[in-house]
Amino acid sequence: MRCVVTGVAGFVGSHLCESLLSWGDEVVGIDCLTDYYDPRRKEQNLRGALEHDTFRWCRDDLLQAPLVDLFTGADVVFHLAGQPGVRPSWGRDFATYLSRNVLATQAVLEAARQAGLVKVVYASSSSVYGDAESYPTAETLRPQPVSPYGVTKLAGEHLCELYRVAFGVPTASLRLFTVYGPRQRPDMAFSRLVAAAVRGGVFELYGSGTQTRDFTFVADVVRALRDVARSGFTGVANIGGGSRTSMNEVLHLVAELAGPLEVRRLPAARGDVRDTAADTQVACRGFGYAPRVSLREGLASMVEAERATTGATSESLFRTGGRL
Ligand code: UGA
């Protein structure tokens, strides 16, 4: 496939890009290296991709880049770029969320239309559900986001649906459920947790720890992204890890894998949903999705990566249980 990956230097984008290149696909990667976290970390994420001569790297903002030119001739655009972070999305920063999650998504869809109806796979989020009416949550339930971030991700999904219906741009939105693995964003729970356990720091837990998440290993997400691109599926599908685990259970698991852990308990964070759990039947029927990596295996690979002196990530799960 000839692929475009937006947000190519991010956590999921860089894993997706490396996997596509290793499978023989061509990739044009776009990223403007925002300073939400240290851009040097993102540059490091691209090291593997830059070794391939089938990778073309374009450092640009989606609202400025010549997207029609970049998309022309592509089989698929994986639109992963965006402003992440549930908890910081309140207040004055909302304009950034609007620009990077809504305006940028519209720019991508418009360019995909003009470039000849290129397929767009959009990285949506479980946060569109808010505190869902039932668990595991199916796509047919009414989304009710409880954070401004979730509102912008839902708006992006609606734009995808609109461009599909109005112009025939084939779009698929995957609602990703709390993705984790080596290179996870430094503001997310597991990367902080594993760093604290391995390096001996303190992990700050928001709330009672009874909140649950359907944590999804990044290799499972990468496989879902590629499989949906190669399928005829359009519409919305959940991508979950297959089990619902509380943060308290995660703390025990990390302590087992990496040694004792110091935890400071803080109040719950505004905008955090209480629970998530994905019903993945639509993804299973639509493009054969089933998660393969257990939470224990996935966390063990993060611990191993953190311990590696070079800072290089562990690839063991990608060779075995997490076959892509
Ligand atoms: C994550 C991503 O950050 C979002 O971009 C994504 O859209 C979302 O998943 C999703 O699936 O919709 P979140 O579930 O908040 O959001 O992921 P984590 O940062 O890993 O947090 C998991 C739980 O740990 C939350 O209850 C959070 O409050 C808690 N947490 C997080 C802590 O207790 N301490 C921390 O330092 C960070």
py3Dmol code that shows the C-alpha trace and the ligand (Angstrom):
import py3Dmol

protein = """\
ATOM      1  CA  MET A   1       0.000   0.000   0.000  1.00  0.00           C
ATOM      2  CA  ARG A   2       0.977   3.619  -0.448  1.00  0.00           C
ATOM      3  CA  CYS A   3       0.142   5.186   2.883  1.00  0.00           C
ATOM      4  CA  VAL A   4       0.115   8.593   4.498  1.00  0.00           C
ATOM      5  CA  VAL A   5       0.398   8.717   8.290  1.00  0.00           C
ATOM      6  CA  THR A   6      -0.416  12.000  10.043  1.00  0.00           C
ATOM      7  CA  GLY A   7       1.019  12.280  13.548  1.00  0.00           C
ATOM      8  CA  VAL A   8       3.768   9.917  12.423  1.00  0.00           C
ATOM      9  CA  ALA A   9       6.168  10.882  15.225  1.00  0.00           C
ATOM     10  CA  GLY A  10       3.659  10.188  17.996  1.00  0.00           C
ATOM     11  CA  PHE A  11       3.264   7.043  20.059  1.00  0.00           C
ATOM     12  CA  VAL A  12       0.789   5.131  17.859  1.00  0.00           C
ATOM     13  CA  GLY A  13       1.868   6.835  14.609  1.00  0.00           C
ATOM     14  CA  SER A  14       5.497   5.806  14.930  1.00  0.00           C
ATOM     15  CA  HIS A  15       4.626   2.182  15.704  1.00  0.00           C
ATOM     16  CA  LEU A  16       2.181   2.081  12.792  1.00  0.00           C
ATOM     17  CA  CYS A  17       4.735   3.595  10.427  1.00  0.00           C
ATOM     18  CA  GLU A  18       7.509   1.152  11.364  1.00  0.00           C
ATOM     19  CA  SER A  19       5.164  -1.792  10.940  1.00  0.00           C
ATOM     20  CA  LEU A  20       3.871  -0.611   7.559  1.00  0.00           C
ATOM     21  CA  LEU A  21       7.439  -0.143   6.326  1.00  0.00           C
ATOM     22  CA  SER A  22       8.471  -3.579   7.572  1.00  0.00           C
ATOM     23  CA  TRP A  23       5.531  -5.132   5.687  1.00  0.00           C
ATOM     24  CA  GLY A  24       6.715  -3.471   2.466  1.00  0.00           C
ATOM     25  CA  ASP A  25       4.268  -0.560   2.357  1.00  0.00           C
ATOM     26  CA  GLU A  26       5.404   2.953   1.366  1.00  0.00           C
ATOM     27  CA  VAL A  27       4.815   5.723   3.881  1.00  0.00           C
ATOM     28  CA  VAL A  28       4.655   9.491   3.689  1.00  0.00           C
ATOM     29  CA  GLY A  29       4.750  10.648   7.322  1.00  0.00           C
ATOM     30  CA  ILE A  30       3.527  14.089   8.386  1.00  0.00           C
ATOM     31  CA  ASP A  31       4.082  15.622  11.813  1.00  0.00           C
ATOM     32  CA  CYS A  32       4.678  19.161  13.042  1.00  0.00           C
ATOM     33  CA  LEU A  33       6.279  17.994  16.327  1.00  0.00           C
ATOM     34  CA  THR A  34       4.098  20.030  18.668  1.00  0.00           C
ATOM     35  CA  ASP A  35       5.527  20.800  22.097  1.00  0.00           C
ATOM     36  CA  TYR A  36       2.767  19.014  24.081  1.00  0.00           C
ATOM     37  CA  TYR A  37       5.703  16.921  25.257  1.00  0.00           C
ATOM     38  CA  ASP A  38       9.415  17.037  24.445  1.00  0.00           C
ATOM     39  CA  PRO A  39       9.689  17.080  20.615  1.00  0.00           C
ATOM     40  CA  ARG A  40      13.087  15.354  20.909  1.00  0.00           C
ATOM     41  CA  ARG A  41      11.221  12.298  22.139  1.00  0.00           C
ATOM     42  CA  LYS A  42       9.149  12.361  18.974  1.00  0.00           C
ATOM     43  CA  GLU A  43      12.240  12.685  16.807  1.00  0.00           C
ATOM     44  CA  GLN A  44      13.598   9.598  18.563  1.00  0.00           C
ATOM     45  CA  ASN A  45      10.356   7.769  17.753  1.00  0.00           C
ATOM     46  CA  LEU A  46      11.173   8.234  14.052  1.00  0.00           C
ATOM     47  CA  ARG A  47      14.621   6.627  14.182  1.00  0.00           C
ATOM     48  CA  GLY A  48      13.402   3.227  12.938  1.00  0.00           C
ATOM     49  CA  ALA A  49      11.332   4.674  10.087  1.00  0.00           C
ATOM     50  CA  LEU A  50      14.172   6.874   8.855  1.00  0.00           C
ATOM     51  CA  GLU A  51      16.251   3.767   8.117  1.00  0.00           C
ATOM     52  CA  HIS A  52      13.843   2.837   5.291  1.00  0.00           C
ATOM     53  CA  ASP A  53      14.143   4.477   1.886  1.00  0.00           C
ATOM     54  CA  THR A  54      10.420   3.859   1.369  1.00  0.00           C
ATOM     55  CA  PHE A  55       9.742   6.463   4.075  1.00  0.00           C
ATOM     56  CA  ARG A  56       9.285  10.131   3.227  1.00  0.00           C
ATOM     57  CA  TRP A  57       9.211  12.518   6.154  1.00  0.00           C
ATOM     58  CA  CYS A  58       7.346  15.806   5.978  1.00  0.00           C
ATOM     59  CA  ARG A  59       7.584  18.152   8.962  1.00  0.00           C
ATOM     60  CA  ASP A  60       4.556  20.353   8.561  1.00  0.00           C
ATOM     61  CA  ASP A  61       1.310  21.485  10.153  1.00  0.00           C
ATOM     62  CA  LEU A  62      -1.832  19.919   8.643  1.00  0.00           C
ATOM     63  CA  LEU A  63      -3.381  23.360   8.309  1.00  0.00           C
ATOM     64  CA  GLN A  64      -0.425  24.566   6.184  1.00  0.00           C
ATOM     65  CA  ALA A  65       0.849  21.448   4.372  1.00  0.00           C
ATOM     66  CA  PRO A  66       0.129  20.799   0.655  1.00  0.00           C
ATOM     67  CA  LEU A  67      -2.165  17.926   1.580  1.00  0.00           C
ATOM     68  CA  VAL A  68      -3.728  17.342  -1.838  1.00  0.00           C
ATOM     69  CA  ASP A  69      -0.265  16.812  -3.350  1.00  0.00           C
ATOM     70  CA  LEU A  70       0.784  14.587  -0.463  1.00  0.00           C
ATOM     71  CA  PHE A  71      -2.379  12.451  -0.693  1.00  0.00           C
ATOM     72  CA  THR A  72      -2.536  12.077  -4.490  1.00  0.00           C
ATOM     73  CA  GLY A  73      -1.782   8.463  -5.440  1.00  0.00           C
ATOM     74  CA  ALA A  74      -2.104   7.170  -1.866  1.00  0.00           C
ATOM     75  CA  ASP A  75      -4.277   4.151  -1.035  1.00  0.00           C
ATOM     76  CA  VAL A  76      -4.998   5.328   2.499  1.00  0.00           C
ATOM     77  CA  VAL A  77      -4.466   8.203   4.892  1.00  0.00           C
ATOM     78  CA  PHE A  78      -4.119   7.185   8.542  1.00  0.00           C
ATOM     79  CA  HIS A  79      -5.132  10.339  10.386  1.00  0.00           C
ATOM     80  CA  LEU A  80      -3.526  10.011  13.815  1.00  0.00           C
ATOM     81  CA  ALA A  81      -2.397  13.588  14.366  1.00  0.00           C
ATOM     82  CA  GLY A  82      -4.222  15.547  17.019  1.00  0.00           C
ATOM     83  CA  GLN A  83      -4.074  17.225  20.382  1.00  0.00           C
ATOM     84  CA  PRO A  84      -4.254  14.408  22.942  1.00  0.00           C
ATOM     85  CA  GLY A  85      -4.859  14.561  26.690  1.00  0.00           C
ATOM     86  CA  VAL A  86      -8.223  14.296  28.401  1.00  0.00           C
ATOM     87  CA  ARG A  87      -7.412  16.173  31.610  1.00  0.00           C
ATOM     88  CA  PRO A  88      -5.704  19.330  30.220  1.00  0.00           C
ATOM     89  CA  SER A  89      -8.472  19.991  27.688  1.00  0.00           C
ATOM     90  CA  TRP A  90     -10.437  22.336  29.971  1.00  0.00           C
ATOM     91  CA  GLY A  91     -10.063  26.114  29.883  1.00  0.00           C
ATOM     92  CA  ARG A  92      -8.034  28.325  27.617  1.00  0.00           C
ATOM     93  CA  ASP A  93      -6.252  25.523  25.794  1.00  0.00           C
ATOM     94  CA  PHE A  94      -9.509  24.471  24.152  1.00  0.00           C
ATOM     95  CA  ALA A  95      -8.662  26.482  21.032  1.00  0.00           C
ATOM     96  CA  THR A  96      -5.674  24.191  20.505  1.00  0.00           C
ATOM     97  CA  TYR A  97      -7.922  21.134  20.776  1.00  0.00           C
ATOM     98  CA  LEU A  98     -10.373  22.636  18.298  1.00  0.00           C
ATOM     99  CA  SER A  99      -7.654  23.502  15.834  1.00  0.00           C
ATOM    100  CA  ARG A 100      -5.716  20.234  16.008  1.00  0.00           C
ATOM    101  CA  ASN A 101      -8.653  17.845  16.350  1.00  0.00           C
ATOM    102  CA  VAL A 102     -11.471  19.479  14.397  1.00  0.00           C
ATOM    103  CA  LEU A 103     -10.034  21.956  11.865  1.00  0.00           C
ATOM    104  CA  ALA A 104      -7.125  19.655  11.014  1.00  0.00           C
ATOM    105  CA  THR A 105      -9.478  16.698  10.501  1.00  0.00           C
ATOM    106  CA  GLN A 106     -11.632  18.740   8.152  1.00  0.00           C
ATOM    107  CA  ALA A 107      -8.493  19.740   6.214  1.00  0.00           C
ATOM    108  CA  VAL A 108      -7.491  16.074   5.891  1.00  0.00           C
ATOM    109  CA  LEU A 109     -10.960  15.049   4.684  1.00  0.00           C
ATOM    110  CA  GLU A 110     -11.174  17.900   2.201  1.00  0.00           C
ATOM    111  CA  ALA A 111      -7.778  16.971   0.758  1.00  0.00           C
ATOM    112  CA  ALA A 112      -8.741  13.282   0.603  1.00  0.00           C
ATOM    113  CA  ARG A 113     -11.807  14.311  -1.412  1.00  0.00           C
ATOM    114  CA  GLN A 114      -9.815  16.486  -3.795  1.00  0.00           C
ATOM    115  CA  ALA A 115      -7.068  13.877  -4.190  1.00  0.00           C
ATOM    116  CA  GLY A 116      -9.601  11.403  -5.646  1.00  0.00           C
ATOM    117  CA  LEU A 117     -11.554   9.988  -2.687  1.00  0.00           C
ATOM    118  CA  VAL A 118      -8.627   8.477  -0.812  1.00  0.00           C
ATOM    119  CA  LYS A 119      -9.650   6.272   2.129  1.00  0.00           C
ATOM    120  CA  VAL A 120      -9.229   7.967   5.535  1.00  0.00           C
ATOM    121  CA  VAL A 121      -8.777   5.950   8.725  1.00  0.00           C
ATOM    122  CA  TYR A 122      -9.338   8.254  11.684  1.00  0.00           C
ATOM    123  CA  ALA A 123      -7.992   7.568  15.176  1.00  0.00           C
ATOM    124  CA  SER A 124     -10.988   8.292  17.368  1.00  0.00           C
ATOM    125  CA  SER A 125     -11.193   7.635  21.076  1.00  0.00           C
ATOM    126  CA  SER A 126     -13.154   5.759  23.723  1.00  0.00           C
ATOM    127  CA  SER A 127     -13.537   9.144  25.416  1.00  0.00           C
ATOM    128  CA  VAL A 128     -16.386   9.965  23.011  1.00  0.00           C
ATOM    129  CA  TYR A 129     -18.626   7.704  25.141  1.00  0.00           C
ATOM    130  CA  GLY A 130     -18.198   9.584  28.418  1.00  0.00           C
ATOM    131  CA  ASP A 131     -19.835   7.649  31.246  1.00  0.00           C
ATOM    132  CA  ALA A 132     -21.562   5.128  29.025  1.00  0.00           C
ATOM    133  CA  GLU A 133     -25.024   3.750  29.619  1.00  0.00           C
ATOM    134  CA  SER A 134     -23.830   0.125  29.504  1.00  0.00           C
ATOM    135  CA  TYR A 135     -20.694  -2.022  29.414  1.00  0.00           C
ATOM    136  CA  PRO A 136     -19.195  -3.411  27.275  1.00  0.00           C
ATOM    137  CA  THR A 137     -20.160  -0.408  25.185  1.00  0.00           C
ATOM    138  CA  ALA A 138     -21.410  -0.859  21.628  1.00  0.00           C
ATOM    139  CA  GLU A 139     -21.095   1.772  18.887  1.00  0.00           C
ATOM    140  CA  THR A 140     -24.887   2.138  18.776  1.00  0.00           C
ATOM    141  CA  LEU A 141     -24.982   3.818  22.205  1.00  0.00           C
ATOM    142  CA  ARG A 142     -25.284   7.588  22.194  1.00  0.00           C
ATOM    143  CA  PRO A 143     -21.856   9.194  22.762  1.00  0.00           C
ATOM    144  CA  GLN A 144     -21.873  11.681  25.656  1.00  0.00           C
ATOM    145  CA  PRO A 145     -18.309  12.947  26.185  1.00  0.00           C
ATOM    146  CA  VAL A 146     -17.438  14.291  29.637  1.00  0.00           C
ATOM    147  CA  SER A 147     -14.300  16.180  28.561  1.00  0.00           C
ATOM    148  CA  PRO A 148     -13.711  18.924  25.980  1.00  0.00           C
ATOM    149  CA  TYR A 149     -11.144  16.572  24.414  1.00  0.00           C
ATOM    150  CA  GLY A 150     -13.865  13.932  23.921  1.00  0.00           C
ATOM    151  CA  VAL A 151     -16.123  16.543  22.324  1.00  0.00           C
ATOM    152  CA  THR A 152     -13.459  17.401  19.730  1.00  0.00           C
ATOM    153  CA  LYS A 153     -12.727  13.729  18.944  1.00  0.00           C
ATOM    154  CA  LEU A 154     -16.448  13.147  18.434  1.00  0.00           C
ATOM    155  CA  ALA A 155     -16.643  16.181  16.149  1.00  0.00           C
ATOM    156  CA  GLY A 156     -13.827  14.668  14.077  1.00  0.00           C
ATOM    157  CA  GLU A 157     -15.809  11.439  13.755  1.00  0.00           C
ATOM    158  CA  HIS A 158     -18.905  13.332  12.650  1.00  0.00           C
ATOM    159  CA  LEU A 159     -16.836  15.081   9.970  1.00  0.00           C
ATOM    160  CA  CYS A 160     -15.632  11.682   8.727  1.00  0.00           C
ATOM    161  CA  GLU A 161     -19.214  10.432   8.497  1.00  0.00           C
ATOM    162  CA  LEU A 162     -20.278  13.643   6.764  1.00  0.00           C
ATOM    163  CA  TYR A 163     -17.558  13.486   4.104  1.00  0.00           C
ATOM    164  CA  ARG A 164     -18.462   9.833   3.481  1.00  0.00           C
ATOM    165  CA  VAL A 165     -22.147  10.529   3.000  1.00  0.00           C
ATOM    166  CA  ALA A 166     -21.843  13.886   1.214  1.00  0.00           C
ATOM    167  CA  PHE A 167     -18.861  13.200  -1.072  1.00  0.00           C
ATOM    168  CA  GLY A 168     -18.188   9.448  -0.974  1.00  0.00           C
ATOM    169  CA  VAL A 169     -14.825   9.687   0.804  1.00  0.00           C
ATOM    170  CA  PRO A 170     -14.409   6.189   2.300  1.00  0.00           C
ATOM    171  CA  THR A 171     -13.843   6.802   6.014  1.00  0.00           C
ATOM    172  CA  ALA A 172     -13.424   4.542   9.020  1.00  0.00           C
ATOM    173  CA  SER A 173     -13.208   5.843  12.586  1.00  0.00           C
ATOM    174  CA  LEU A 174     -11.625   3.525  15.123  1.00  0.00           C
ATOM    175  CA  ARG A 175     -12.481   4.315  18.743  1.00  0.00           C
ATOM    176  CA  LEU A 176      -9.219   3.378  20.430  1.00  0.00           C
ATOM    177  CA  PHE A 177      -9.448   2.389  24.103  1.00  0.00           C
ATOM    178  CA  THR A 178      -6.500   3.656  26.247  1.00  0.00           C
ATOM    179  CA  VAL A 179      -3.584   2.476  24.129  1.00  0.00           C
ATOM    180  CA  TYR A 180      -0.368   1.475  25.919  1.00  0.00           C
ATOM    181  CA  GLY A 181       3.023  -0.023  25.125  1.00  0.00           C
ATOM    182  CA  PRO A 182       6.645   1.082  24.736  1.00  0.00           C
ATOM    183  CA  ARG A 183       6.922   4.801  23.795  1.00  0.00           C
ATOM    184  CA  GLN A 184       3.522   5.589  25.351  1.00  0.00           C
ATOM    185  CA  ARG A 185       3.015   9.354  25.767  1.00  0.00           C
ATOM    186  CA  PRO A 186       4.698  10.580  28.948  1.00  0.00           C
ATOM    187  CA  ASP A 187       1.480  12.103  30.370  1.00  0.00           C
ATOM    188  CA  MET A 188      -0.357   8.766  30.362  1.00  0.00           C
ATOM    189  CA  ALA A 189      -0.751   6.499  33.375  1.00  0.00           C
ATOM    190  CA  PHE A 190       1.303   3.467  32.308  1.00  0.00           C
ATOM    191  CA  SER A 191       4.357   5.367  31.152  1.00  0.00           C
ATOM    192  CA  ARG A 192       4.442   7.271  34.474  1.00  0.00           C
ATOM    193  CA  LEU A 193       3.734   4.113  36.436  1.00  0.00           C
ATOM    194  CA  VAL A 194       6.409   2.001  34.795  1.00  0.00           C
ATOM    195  CA  ALA A 195       8.959   4.827  35.001  1.00  0.00           C
ATOM    196  CA  ALA A 196       8.226   5.231  38.740  1.00  0.00           C
ATOM    197  CA  ALA A 197       8.518   1.476  39.382  1.00  0.00           C
ATOM    198  CA  VAL A 198      11.749   1.015  37.426  1.00  0.00           C
ATOM    199  CA  ARG A 199      13.483   4.264  38.435  1.00  0.00           C
ATOM    200  CA  GLY A 200      12.149   4.457  41.977  1.00  0.00           C
ATOM    201  CA  GLY A 201       9.887   7.525  41.737  1.00  0.00           C
ATOM    202  CA  VAL A 202       6.400   8.201  43.082  1.00  0.00           C
ATOM    203  CA  PHE A 203       3.281   7.461  41.030  1.00  0.00           C
ATOM    204  CA  GLU A 204       0.413   9.911  41.525  1.00  0.00           C
ATOM    205  CA  LEU A 205      -2.914   8.092  41.331  1.00  0.00           C
ATOM    206  CA  TYR A 206      -5.971  10.184  40.493  1.00  0.00           C
ATOM    207  CA  GLY A 207      -9.047   9.023  42.392  1.00  0.00           C
ATOM    208  CA  SER A 208      -9.677   5.799  44.315  1.00  0.00           C
ATOM    209  CA  GLY A 209      -8.056   3.497  41.763  1.00  0.00           C
ATOM    210  CA  THR A 210     -11.353   1.660  41.289  1.00  0.00           C
ATOM    211  CA  GLN A 211     -11.850   3.310  37.891  1.00  0.00           C
ATOM    212  CA  THR A 212     -11.501   0.740  35.105  1.00  0.00           C
ATOM    213  CA  ARG A 213     -10.126   0.849  31.563  1.00  0.00           C
ATOM    214  CA  ASP A 214     -10.101  -1.527  28.611  1.00  0.00           C
ATOM    215  CA  PHE A 215      -6.341  -1.078  28.075  1.00  0.00           C
ATOM    216  CA  THR A 216      -5.237  -1.915  24.510  1.00  0.00           C
ATOM    217  CA  PHE A 217      -1.722  -2.883  23.497  1.00  0.00           C
ATOM    218  CA  VAL A 218      -0.284  -0.803  20.671  1.00  0.00           C
ATOM    219  CA  ALA A 219       0.536  -3.798  18.423  1.00  0.00           C
ATOM    220  CA  ASP A 220      -3.148  -4.773  18.469  1.00  0.00           C
ATOM    221  CA  VAL A 221      -4.069  -1.214  17.482  1.00  0.00           C
ATOM    222  CA  VAL A 222      -1.531  -1.168  14.651  1.00  0.00           C
ATOM    223  CA  ARG A 223      -2.933  -4.411  13.263  1.00  0.00           C
ATOM    224  CA  ALA A 224      -6.482  -3.032  13.479  1.00  0.00           C
ATOM    225  CA  LEU A 225      -5.472   0.143  11.625  1.00  0.00           C
ATOM    226  CA  ARG A 226      -3.871  -1.746   8.773  1.00  0.00           C
ATOM    227  CA  ASP A 227      -6.621  -4.366   8.543  1.00  0.00           C
ATOM    228  CA  VAL A 228      -9.372  -1.766   8.390  1.00  0.00           C
ATOM    229  CA  ALA A 229      -7.458   0.088   5.675  1.00  0.00           C
ATOM    230  CA  ARG A 230      -7.232  -3.051   3.556  1.00  0.00           C
ATOM    231  CA  SER A 231     -10.875  -3.991   4.119  1.00  0.00           C
ATOM    232  CA  GLY A 232     -13.977  -2.465   2.591  1.00  0.00           C
ATOM    233  CA  PHE A 233     -15.164  -1.391   6.048  1.00  0.00           C
ATOM    234  CA  THR A 234     -16.429   2.149   6.529  1.00  0.00           C
ATOM    235  CA  GLY A 235     -18.104   3.617   9.609  1.00  0.00           C
ATOM    236  CA  VAL A 236     -17.254   3.474  13.310  1.00  0.00           C
ATOM    237  CA  ALA A 237     -15.703   0.599  15.278  1.00  0.00           C
ATOM    238  CA  ASN A 238     -14.391   0.085  18.809  1.00  0.00           C
ATOM    239  CA  ILE A 239     -10.849  -1.243  19.299  1.00  0.00           C
ATOM    240  CA  GLY A 240     -10.309  -2.570  22.824  1.00  0.00           C
ATOM    241  CA  GLY A 241      -7.799  -4.832  24.551  1.00  0.00           C
ATOM    242  CA  GLY A 242     -10.307  -7.462  25.646  1.00  0.00           C
ATOM    243  CA  SER A 243     -10.337  -7.009  29.419  1.00  0.00           C
ATOM    244  CA  ARG A 244     -11.493  -4.367  31.841  1.00  0.00           C
ATOM    245  CA  THR A 245      -8.997  -3.691  34.626  1.00  0.00           C
ATOM    246  CA  SER A 246      -9.009  -1.254  37.550  1.00  0.00           C
ATOM    247  CA  MET A 247      -6.067   1.036  38.230  1.00  0.00           C
ATOM    248  CA  ASN A 248      -5.651  -0.696  41.629  1.00  0.00           C
ATOM    249  CA  GLU A 249      -5.235  -4.034  39.820  1.00  0.00           C
ATOM    250  CA  VAL A 250      -2.734  -2.410  37.465  1.00  0.00           C
ATOM    251  CA  LEU A 251      -0.695  -1.131  40.439  1.00  0.00           C
ATOM    252  CA  HIS A 252      -0.424  -4.701  41.782  1.00  0.00           C
ATOM    253  CA  LEU A 253       0.570  -6.060  38.389  1.00  0.00           C
ATOM    254  CA  VAL A 254       3.289  -3.437  37.907  1.00  0.00           C
ATOM    255  CA  ALA A 255       4.633  -4.080  41.420  1.00  0.00           C
ATOM    256  CA  GLU A 256       4.799  -7.811  40.583  1.00  0.00           C
ATOM    257  CA  LEU A 257       6.636  -7.150  37.325  1.00  0.00           C
ATOM    258  CA  ALA A 258       8.936  -4.330  38.384  1.00  0.00           C
ATOM    259  CA  GLY A 259       9.168  -4.275  42.181  1.00  0.00           C
ATOM    260  CA  PRO A 260       7.626  -2.177  44.967  1.00  0.00           C
ATOM    261  CA  LEU A 261       5.942   1.044  44.049  1.00  0.00           C
ATOM    262  CA  GLU A 262       5.319   4.259  45.963  1.00  0.00           C
ATOM    263  CA  VAL A 263       1.857   5.685  45.280  1.00  0.00           C
ATOM    264  CA  ARG A 264       0.528   9.136  46.231  1.00  0.00           C
ATOM    265  CA  ARG A 265      -3.257   9.319  46.107  1.00  0.00           C
ATOM    266  CA  LEU A 266      -4.787  12.500  44.673  1.00  0.00           C
ATOM    267  CA  PRO A 267      -8.401  13.527  43.985  1.00  0.00           C
ATOM    268  CA  ALA A 268     -10.067  12.245  40.830  1.00  0.00           C
ATOM    269  CA  ALA A 269      -9.370  14.346  37.716  1.00  0.00           C
ATOM    270  CA  ARG A 270     -12.126  16.325  36.053  1.00  0.00           C
ATOM    271  CA  GLY A 271     -12.992  14.943  32.616  1.00  0.00           C
ATOM    272  CA  ASP A 272     -11.894  11.381  33.419  1.00  0.00           C
ATOM    273  CA  VAL A 273     -14.534   8.803  32.686  1.00  0.00           C
ATOM    274  CA  ARG A 274     -15.255   6.291  35.402  1.00  0.00           C
ATOM    275  CA  ASP A 275     -15.069   3.108  33.306  1.00  0.00           C
ATOM    276  CA  THR A 276     -14.468   1.942  29.756  1.00  0.00           C
ATOM    277  CA  ALA A 277     -15.032  -1.442  28.124  1.00  0.00           C
ATOM    278  CA  ALA A 278     -15.243  -2.062  24.394  1.00  0.00           C
ATOM    279  CA  ASP A 279     -17.707  -4.262  22.616  1.00  0.00           C
ATOM    280  CA  THR A 280     -15.539  -5.234  19.620  1.00  0.00           C
ATOM    281  CA  GLN A 281     -18.048  -7.240  17.583  1.00  0.00           C
ATOM    282  CA  VAL A 282     -18.279  -4.610  14.832  1.00  0.00           C
ATOM    283  CA  ALA A 283     -14.485  -4.649  14.349  1.00  0.00           C
ATOM    284  CA  CYS A 284     -14.430  -8.444  14.500  1.00  0.00           C
ATOM    285  CA  ARG A 285     -17.106  -8.837  11.829  1.00  0.00           C
ATOM    286  CA  GLY A 286     -15.896  -5.892   9.743  1.00  0.00           C
ATOM    287  CA  PHE A 287     -12.190  -6.635   9.466  1.00  0.00           C
ATOM    288  CA  GLY A 288     -11.410  -9.654  11.656  1.00  0.00           C
ATOM    289  CA  TYR A 289     -10.196  -7.756  14.737  1.00  0.00           C
ATOM    290  CA  ALA A 290      -9.396  -9.635  17.932  1.00  0.00           C
ATOM    291  CA  PRO A 291      -6.878  -8.463  20.559  1.00  0.00           C
ATOM    292  CA  ARG A 292      -3.891 -10.768  20.988  1.00  0.00           C
ATOM    293  CA  VAL A 293      -1.756  -9.251  23.729  1.00  0.00           C
ATOM    294  CA  SER A 294      -2.735  -9.657  27.397  1.00  0.00           C
ATOM    295  CA  LEU A 295      -2.259  -6.830  29.880  1.00  0.00           C
ATOM    296  CA  ARG A 296       0.467  -8.784  31.708  1.00  0.00           C
ATOM    297  CA  GLU A 297       2.442  -9.380  28.488  1.00  0.00           C
ATOM    298  CA  GLY A 298       2.009  -5.801  27.336  1.00  0.00           C
ATOM    299  CA  LEU A 299       3.045  -4.312  30.674  1.00  0.00           C
ATOM    300  CA  ALA A 300       6.041  -6.655  30.845  1.00  0.00           C
ATOM    301  CA  SER A 301       7.225  -5.286  27.490  1.00  0.00           C
ATOM    302  CA  MET A 302       6.944  -1.732  28.846  1.00  0.00           C
ATOM    303  CA  VAL A 303       8.956  -2.675  31.933  1.00  0.00           C
ATOM    304  CA  GLU A 304      11.596  -4.318  29.746  1.00  0.00           C
ATOM    305  CA  ALA A 305      11.775  -1.246  27.492  1.00  0.00           C
ATOM    306  CA  GLU A 306      12.132   1.078  30.485  1.00  0.00           C
ATOM    307  CA  ARG A 307      14.946  -1.056  31.858  1.00  0.00           C
ATOM    308  CA  ALA A 308      16.848  -1.081  28.588  1.00  0.00           C
ATOM    309  CA  THR A 309      19.837   1.160  29.134  1.00  0.00           C
ATOM    310  CA  THR A 310      19.877   2.517  25.612  1.00  0.00           C
ATOM    311  CA  GLY A 311      16.282   3.706  25.880  1.00  0.00           C
ATOM    312  CA  ALA A 312      15.477   1.482  22.897  1.00  0.00           C
ATOM    313  CA  THR A 313      12.083  -0.220  23.045  1.00  0.00           C
ATOM    314  CA  SER A 314      11.580  -3.916  23.502  1.00  0.00           C
ATOM    315  CA  GLU A 315      10.564  -5.592  20.304  1.00  0.00           C
ATOM    316  CA  SER A 316       9.997  -9.035  21.860  1.00  0.00           C
ATOM    317  CA  LEU A 317       6.209  -8.768  21.858  1.00  0.00           C
ATOM    318  CA  PHE A 318       6.218  -7.631  18.296  1.00  0.00           C
ATOM    319  CA  ARG A 319       8.102 -10.814  17.378  1.00  0.00           C
ATOM    320  CA  THR A 320       5.924 -13.221  19.377  1.00  0.00           C
ATOM    321  CA  GLY A 321       2.503 -12.694  20.965  1.00  0.00           C
ATOM    322  CA  GLY A 322       1.968  -9.358  19.317  1.00  0.00           C
ATOM    323  CA  ARG A 323       2.582 -10.542  15.766  1.00  0.00           C
ATOM    324  CA  LEU A 324       1.357  -7.875  13.436  1.00  0.00           C
TER     325      LEU A 324
END
"""
ligand_1 = """\
37
UGA
C -6.230 7.872 27.191
C -5.545 8.888 26.261
O -4.823 9.834 26.994
C -6.512 9.608 25.369
O -5.808 10.343 24.399
C -7.394 8.616 24.724
O -8.241 9.194 23.832
C -8.113 7.884 25.820
O -7.134 7.113 26.515
C -9.196 7.000 25.343
O -9.050 5.786 25.316
O -10.241 7.515 25.029
P -6.968 7.836 29.685
O -7.930 6.704 29.712
O -7.189 8.952 30.632
O -6.880 8.532 28.251
O -5.530 7.163 29.834
P -4.420 7.224 30.953
O -3.701 8.509 30.971
O -3.587 6.010 30.760
O -5.231 7.137 32.333
C -5.816 5.929 32.802
C -6.300 6.160 34.218
O -5.163 6.448 35.052
C -7.234 7.358 34.372
O -8.237 7.060 35.312
C -6.341 8.469 34.922
O -6.994 9.382 35.760
C -5.331 7.671 35.732
N -4.019 8.365 35.837
C -3.403 8.888 34.755
C -3.438 8.456 37.069
O -3.994 7.997 38.094
N -2.225 9.080 37.186
C -1.574 9.598 36.107
O -0.457 10.157 36.273
C -2.181 9.498 34.850
"""
view = py3Dmol.view(width=600, height=400)
view.addModel(protein, "pdb")
view.setStyle({"model": 0}, {"cartoon": {"style": "trace"}})
view.addModel(ligand_1, "xyz")
view.setStyle({"model": 1}, {"stick": {}})
view.zoomTo()
view.show()
